[in-house]
């Protein structure tokens, strides 16, 4: 969907699907590494080029939380990045000042992105989870005239 | 320090998130907006400690972590202490020359909810600030103990209903005023103290950068709208925060060195607190005729506070 290579690790596991350990089996004092190997300068590396370990929640998904999902329409987007700055789930993918798409593995469908979208008509709208993206894009609403 | 550009949102958006998705915060929670923004403000290495609260339990669900940086999971009250201890050790090891990369820039940050900042961790925070460690404490103020079911904290404003201060036939909810934490921290003489809100992203990013740059203990109180306990729709998080800042329930200002106060945001149209209260379920009972006097009281308090802030800004003392 997002046109990025190297994201095979993203959201491959359902959260909570693995065997849970009991409270008396958890070790006292645990260190969890977010990355395999050296993680120096990770702030300057795009997500798709990072060497995430299996313990990073990037490799997990919360997609099953969603009832409605945002659909992104490139035609009306002005790349203002409002959705990027206010997305609580780091699910708006922006590269080189351009909005690329939505990370459906981590999006919880809270609708904040659609609310803060300033374009007319909005370039992010919410649809039922079962709706196909193509179907949603085909029925995109027309530009609304301002009420005088 | 490697500051990232916050000239406009487009440039800001070229940053790479160091806070990953698939944490378990509620949809529309403002906590993660604030945390993401702080981590995007700088390219430096961050050492973060977090008090127990929504943020901690949701971002470190064993065996997962959502943090792409050094992060310490600590008890309910200890984030300030943990950050202070890490900072002291960093300084000691730097002096002894035992650091792997002594020139790498490191910043120390502590996060806490309002319960762990205003109530439980108050003594520890006060101690760390008094000792003058070089760290930034960010309070994510959602005005109740949201993690355990919405009990009242000393950050809960008057008139709000919570699970331990419930509104009913004999009560209009919490009867005490909110503690003025920003003033208390400024009274410590901290070099930078501010109250910020995520809806004004640029002011908030500037404040974070200033706090990270400033040497010494800095305290930032951020407004974090809670969809679950404030009882509003998740999509309205930013809208509610707009109402909060425009009604001056949460004025945005900074205090430098405990005396120089600057108001960072003056709303063009100041709205009534009634409009802010009306948007949330936790204040619904105030609109009954017998509770109307509470709204008037809140409005009076807000007006007085705003007057005080403006006077202090003018006086520069």
Interface residues (C-beta under 8 A of the other chain):
Chain A: X11 X15 X18 X21 X26 X30 X32 X34 X35 X39 X40 X42 X43 X44 X45 X46 X47 X50 X55 X56 X57 X58 X60 X61 X62 X65 X79 X80 X81 X82 X84 X85 X86 X87 X88 X89 X90 X91 X94 X95 X96 X97 X103 X105 X106 X107 X108 X109 X110 X111 X112 X114 X115 X116
Chain B: X9 X10 X11 X12 X13 X14 X15 X16 X17 X18 X19 X20 X21 X22 X23 X24 X25 X27 X28 X29 X30 X31 X32 X33 X36 X37 X42 X43 X44 X59 X60 X61 X62 X63 X64 X65 X66 X67 X68 X69 X101 X104 X198 X201 X234 X235 X236 X237 X238 X239
